[in-house]
C-alpha cells in the first residue's frame, strides 16, 4: 500500500503532540506562557468560553475541537458550577514553528465534533487508555493525539480551509498528486515541462496554477525540497557524490552550486556549522 502524501510532509515537519491534561475541567484556565508550541483542546462534553488574545469571548455549547497552530495567548473558561471533559495538548514541530504545516493552517481552528466523527472515535479510544500501565500510557496518548491532528489537517484540506502553501497544493484536484510525488521523491526528474505535461497543461498555465496554489514557482519548490533532503543526508554523513545523485543533480559540482545559492554556504561548511550547533546543544543539556 502506498504511503499517504502526508507521511513525508509529517516526517519533514516533525509534528509532535504532548498531552498534558485529560479529564474534568472547571473554572478559568489561561494559556499564556508557551511561546515554542501551539495548543490543541478537545472538549468532549460541556459548555465552554473561548477568550482570544484580544479579550474577545465566545461561548460554545457543543463538543468541539480547538487548534492553535502556534502560540497564541488565550483562555479556556468553564461556566461557574459546570464541568467540561477536556483533553489539552502542546503541539510542536521539530523543523521549527515556521514550516509547511503552519504556513497553510488558519491561526485558530474551531470545529464542532459533530463534523469530525473519526476524531470523536479516536478520543473515545484515548479515554480508555486510563486502564493502561503508566509506563506506556503517556506515549500512547501522544500518538493518538497526533492521529487527531492528522484527521483535522485532512478535514481542512478537503474543505478548502487551508491557505497558500503545500497544504493548499495537496488540496488541488490536479496538482495535489504531483505535489505528493515531489514530496516523496524530490530527487526525481522534475523539469517544469515534464511536470506540466504530466497534468495535461501548458508550461505557462501550469506555472501560473502552481504559483496561485502553492505560493512559489514549481522550479523553486523542487529546488527547496531537494536542499531539504540534502541537509538530512549531509547530517547523516553521506558522501557528496551520493547526495548529489539522490537529490537529482547531474554532478557534485552542480549540487554544491545549488546548495550555495539556496543557503549561502557550501555543503561542507553548512554541515560543520550544524554539527557544531548540535554539539553545543548536547553539551548545554548535559550540564543542565
Number of C-alpha atoms within 10 A of each C-alpha: 3 4 9 10 18 17 13 17 19 15 11 19 19 14 19 18 25 19 22 12 13 18 13 15 20 17 14 13 13 11 13 12 11 13 11 13 20 22 24 23 20 25 26 21 15 19 19 25 17 19 17 15 13 8 11 10 15 10 13 14 11 16 20 23 23 17 22 22 23 24 20 19 19 21 18 18 20 20 15 9 7 13 17 20 16 20 22 19 23 24 24 21 21 12 13 13 20 11 18 16 20 21 18 22 23 16 14 14 15 14 18 17 17 12 12 16 11 15 22 19 11 15 20 12 13 19 13 10 15 13 8 11 9 10 8 10 15 17 14 15 24 19 17 19 27 19 16 23 19 17 16 19 17 17 16 21 20 15 9 13 17 24 19 17 22 25 28 25 27 23 21 20 10 14 21 18 16 20 25 21 14 21 23 18 19 24 22 17 14 19 11 18 14 12 22 21 12 12 13 12 14 14 15 12 12 21 20 15 19 21 17 15 22 22 17 16 17 22 13 11 19 24 19 17 19 26 23 16 19 24 18 14 18 19 13 10 11 12 11 19 14 14 24 22 15 18 23 18 20 12 14 16 13 12 24 18 14 20 22 16 11 14 12 12 16 16 21 11 11 18 18 13 13 14 12 12 12 12 12 12 12 12 11 10 9 8 7 6
